[in-house]
Amino acid sequence: MPAIKEEIAPTPQNAGAPGPRPSAPRPRPSQGRPVARPQPGARPATARQAHQPLVRPTPKAKVRKARLLVSKVDPWSVLKMSFLLSVALGIMLVVCAVTLWSMMDLTGVFDRVNDLAGQILGGNGDAGGFQLQELVTVGQIASFATIIAVVNVVLLTVLSMLAAVLYNLSASLVGGIGVTLTDD
């Protein structure tokens, strides 16, 4: 019996079979730009959208200027502000005076002053000499600082309210102080 040889040619039905197959030509990437790959689930961009950026930069805002006049100052608001600021200044004065006295006592300044006064006056030092801490105590310093603080509160409050009234009078004649405000 003669042997029968049949030659089977590949057909499109055997596309998955191994062997060389023609491929579609690949586009070459441009020289300077990377090739953008589409994101999964994203819609393909049209030709018009491909050239426009997704986010437009905001235009540079022009600096706005406003020229204003301070034509009147409310004396009542000046009174309240000056009172609060002068009370704060008074509290600082009392605290600073007591702190300074305490620091001078801790560092031994009063002992040195007592020794110097004893040498100048010719006394026997501590026995019958001069004692600065007996003449002026920390309680007297705090009382004196408090009296000065109260006087300052009254004076600063009255003077600042008087200054506000005088400003209002002069601003009605001249027009006030010009202020120019700008955006940063």
DARA-V34489 format. One record per run of one state. SS is the DSSP state (h for helix, s for strand, l for the rest). FROM is the first residue (numbers start at 1). LEN is the number of residues. If there is no record, write none. Layout:
# DARA-V34489
ss:SS from:FROM len:LEN
ss:SS from:FROM len:LEN
This chain:
# DARA-V34489
ss:l from:1 len:11
ss:h from:12 len:3
ss:l from:15 len:32
ss:h from:47 len:5
ss:l from:52 len:13
ss:s from:65 len:6
ss:l from:71 len:4
ss:h from:75 len:33
ss:l from:108 len:1
ss:h from:109 len:13
ss:l from:122 len:10
ss:h from:132 len:4
ss:l from:136 len:2
ss:h from:138 len:37
ss:l from:175 len:2
ss:s from:177 len:6
ss:l from:183 len:2
